[in-house]
Amino acid sequence: MTYTIGDMRHMMDDDPKAPLRLSSARLSTVRYVFLVHIEDGIPSAIERAALEYADAILIGWPEEDAPDVVTPPERQYDYISQQFDWGEERIAQFRKWEHDDKTSDMADSLVSIADCIAAIRKAYQPEFLLPTFAEIRRVVEDEWNEDMDRIEAENKEAHPHVAADDDADTDIRSHEDPSHDADPAKGGTEH
């Protein structure tokens, strides 16, 4: 389902907690689409961080009647509905990037959508501590770098006879064409 700008603001007049209920469903759907899109490859650090940020925003999502959930005052309705509308605009952009198979742009959109949903959650659950994307990204990048170092070390251990990339390129070029460095005086040809 899609929402147009202003729909949420009208819904809040009858159901002030509608954004709390609907925003988690929107983020969950986008998160799932992103996960399916990246699961066949090795996600980059930013892609992992985007996914983990969405997870962090959704984890332990409260029920409407939870003790720490408040009904925001009417003066906050415009702010909350604006966050929802911005999230919807970013979902539309996310769909475009998905269609164009631009995974890194999808990751950026997912982070923006999660930011909007985090702001909505904070309005209803003000005491709940939510991480920032910067915090998640730092941790994920450290883990990603460690993983890449470990994979590289395992590859070197498993294949010690494989030369480093620079050496391998040189070796490949010299073996591609045996006459590459031939001396014309000895019957070889120059290239």
N, C-alpha and C positions, 0 to 999 in steps of 0.2 A: 504494500500500500504506500502511496505517496501522499504527502501533505503539501498544501500550498501555503504561501506566506500568510500569516494571520489566522490560520485554522486553529492552532494551538491556543492562541489568545482567547478566541471565542469559546473553545472547549473548557478553558479554565474557569469561566464564569459559572458553569454548571458543575464542574469537577476539578477543584483546585489541585488535586494530586495526579491528574492525567499525565503531565509531563514526566513524573517519576516513573509511572508504569510504562509509558510508551517509549521513552528515550532509551531505556535499557534494551528493549526489543530491537530498536533500530541499530544500536551499536553492536549487539550480538549478531545480527544478520550480516552487517558489513564485515565484522571480524571473521566470521565463518567464510565468507566469500574470499577474503584476503588469504586466509589459511589454505583454502583449497588451491588458490592460485599459486602459492609459493611452495607447496608441499613436495613437488616433484624435483625441485632443485635444492641447492644449498643457499639458504637465505643470507643476505648480507647482514652486517651488524645493524644497520638502520631498519631493515625489514624485521629482524628479530625484535628490536627495541619497540617498533610500532605495535607489533602483535602483543608483546608483554605489557605495554602501556594500556592497550585496550583491555587486556585481561585484568590488570590492576584496578581499572575503573569499574569493571563489572563484578569483581570478586565480592562475595558477600552482599550483593545488591539487596537492599532492605525491602521488606513488605511495607505496604502503605500504613499499616497500623503498628509498625514496630515502635518500641518505646522512645527511640532516639530520633524518630522522624517527626518533623514539625510541619504544620500547614503554614506556608509563608504568608505574610501579610499581603493584602491586595496591591500595595504599592510595588511589590516585587514581581507581579504578574508579567508586566511588560518585559522586564529583564529576562525572566525565565523563558517566556515564549520567544523572545529574540534569540536566545541561545539555541532553542529548538529549531527555529527557522534557519539559523546559520548552519546548524548541523545538516539540515535537509539540503541546503545549497551545496554543501561539501559532499554529501552523498551523491548528488547528481554529477558532480565533477569526478568522484570516485568511479562511478559507472562508466564515464567516458574513458578514463585511464584504463579501466579493465578491458573495455572494448578494443582500445588501441594497444593492449598488452604492454603497458608501461608500469612495471611493478614498482619502481622507485617512486613514481608519482602517486601510485595507489597508496604506498606507505605514508607519504606526506599527507595525503587526504585522510587516511585513517587516524593519524595523529591529530589533525584538526578536528575531525568528528569527535574523537575521544575527549579533546579539550572542552568542546561544547557540552558533551554529556557529563563530564566531570563538574562543570559549573552548575548544571542542573542538580546533580546529586548533592553538591555542597549546599545548595539552597534549601533542600529538604532534610539534609542530614549534616547540619553545620559542625557538629563535634567530630565527625568522622575524618580521620587524616588520610588524605589522598596524596600519592606521590606525584611529582612533576615528571614530565617527559624527560627533562634534562637529567634527573636523578636516575631514572630507569636506563636511559641511554648510556650513561657513564658505566654502570654496572654491566650492561650487556656488551658494550664494546670491550671491556676488560676480559669478559668471559670469551668473547668471540676471538680476540687476539690470542688468548691462551689455547683455544681449540685449534686455531690455524697453526700455531707453533707446534702443538702436539702432533697434528696431522703431518706437518712437514718433517718433523723428527722421525715419525713412524715410517714415512715414505723413504727417507734416507737410509733408515735401518733396514728396511725390507729390500731396497734396491741400491746397495752401495756402489754397484758398478755403473749406475747412471750418472753421467757428468752433470755438473751444474748447468743451468740454462745457457749461459754465455758460451761455455765450452761445447755444449751440445749443438748450438747453432753453428759454431765454427766447424765442428766435426761433420755435421750434416752437409754444409756447403762444400766442404772439400771432398766428400764422397759422392755428391750428386753427379758431378761431371768430372771424370778422371782427367780430361784434358784441360781443366780449369786453369791450372798453373803451368801448363806445358810450355816448354821452351821451343819457340818456332825453329830455332836452328837444329833441334833434334827431331824435327818432323811433327811436333805438336802444333796446335792452332791456338791463336790468341782469341780471347773473347772480349 
